[in-house]
Amino acid sequence: MGLAAGLCTSFSFVPQVLKAWRERDTEAISKRMYVASLIAYSLWIVHGLMITSVPVILFNAVNVVFAGLVLAMKLRGLKPEEGR
């Protein structure tokens, strides 16, 4: 059950990563949401280490990578507003 849930959660990021990568458009992506997600996934990894659960550790590590990629694309795509 944990493996199936982990696969679904982790691969739910794939469409967002691909869309941001291909279109180079991250305007609608929330920085705060991805920062919060990275913190949450990191805490899940710590929890997984504490209970020695490979699926929890593995899939949350994958989630950190995917969420980190999206956040990096968002931050890299930021442009200063004109006139400031």
C-alpha positions in Angstrom: 0.0 0.0 0.0 2.8 2.4 0.9 4.6 1.7 -2.4 1.4 2.4 -4.4 0.7 5.6 -2.5 4.3 6.8 -2.9 4.4 6.2 -6.6 1.1 8.1 -7.0 2.4 11.0 -4.9 5.8 11.2 -6.5 4.7 10.9 -10.1 2.0 13.5 -9.6 4.9 16.0 -9.9 6.0 14.8 -13.3 3.4 16.8 -15.4 4.2 20.0 -13.5 8.0 19.5 -14.0 7.6 18.7 -17.7 5.2 21.7 -18.3 7.5 24.1 -16.5 10.6 22.7 -18.3 9.1 22.7 -21.8 7.2 26.0 -21.6 9.6 27.9 -19.4 6.5 29.4 -17.8 6.3 29.3 -14.0 4.1 32.4 -13.5 1.2 30.4 -12.0 3.4 28.4 -9.7 3.4 29.4 -6.0 6.9 29.7 -4.4 5.4 29.4 -0.9 3.6 26.2 -1.7 6.8 24.6 -3.0 8.9 25.8 -0.1 6.3 24.4 2.3 6.3 21.1 0.3 10.1 20.9 0.5 10.0 21.4 4.3 7.2 18.8 4.6 8.9 16.2 2.5 12.2 16.7 4.4 10.3 16.1 7.7 8.8 13.0 6.2 12.3 11.8 5.3 13.4 12.3 8.9 10.3 10.4 10.1 11.1 7.6 7.7 14.6 7.4 9.0 13.2 7.3 12.6 10.9 4.4 11.8 13.3 2.8 9.2 10.7 2.8 6.5 12.3 2.6 3.0 9.1 3.6 1.1 8.7 6.8 3.2 12.3 7.7 2.8 12.6 6.8 -0.9 9.4 8.5 -2.2 9.8 11.6 -0.1 13.4 11.9 -1.4 12.0 11.7 -4.9 9.4 14.3 -4.0 12.2 16.6 -2.7 14.0 16.3 -6.1 10.8 17.0 -8.1 9.6 19.9 -5.9 13.2 21.3 -5.8 13.3 21.2 -9.6 10.0 23.1 -9.9 11.1 25.6 -7.3 14.4 26.1 -9.0 12.8 26.8 -12.3 10.4 29.2 -10.6 13.2 31.1 -8.9 15.4 31.1 -12.0 12.5 32.4 -14.1 11.9 35.4 -11.8 12.4 38.7 -13.5 12.6 42.1 -11.7 9.6 44.3 -12.4 10.2 47.1 -14.7 10.5 50.5 -13.1 11.9 49.2 -9.8 
